[in-house]
Amino acid sequence: MQNDTQNIIGVDVGSGSVRAGVFNLRGELLAHATGK
């Protein structure tokens, strides 16, 4: 099975935490996560 869906991953590394989000090409948020 082939999936040709394209997504963008954004990562923000700060001094106390890390945040990441996955977006489709329309800019809609698909998933997000945070960590220390």
C-alpha positions as CSV (number, residue, x, y, z in Angstrom):
1,M,0.0,0.0,0.0
2,Q,1.4,3.4,-1.0
3,N,0.6,6.7,0.7
4,D,1.4,9.8,-1.3
5,T,0.1,12.2,1.4
6,Q,2.5,15.0,2.1
7,N,2.8,16.5,5.6
8,I,5.0,19.1,7.3
9,I,6.6,18.6,10.7
10,G,7.4,21.7,12.8
11,V,9.6,21.5,15.9
12,D,10.2,24.2,18.5
13,V,13.1,23.5,20.9
14,G,13.0,25.9,23.9
15,S,15.1,26.1,27.0
16,G,12.6,24.1,29.1
17,S,10.5,22.1,26.6
18,V,10.1,20.8,23.1
19,R,7.0,21.1,21.0
20,A,6.2,19.5,17.7
21,G,3.3,19.6,15.3
22,V,2.3,17.8,12.1
23,F,0.4,19.8,9.5
24,N,-1.1,19.0,6.1
25,L,-0.3,21.2,3.1
26,R,-3.4,23.3,3.9
27,G,-2.0,24.2,7.3
28,E,-4.4,22.1,9.3
29,L,-2.9,20.6,12.5
30,L,-3.0,16.8,12.4
31,A,-1.1,16.0,15.6
32,H,1.0,17.6,18.3
33,A,3.2,16.7,21.2
34,T,5.1,18.4,24.0
35,G,7.9,17.2,26.2
36,K,10.4,18.4,28.8
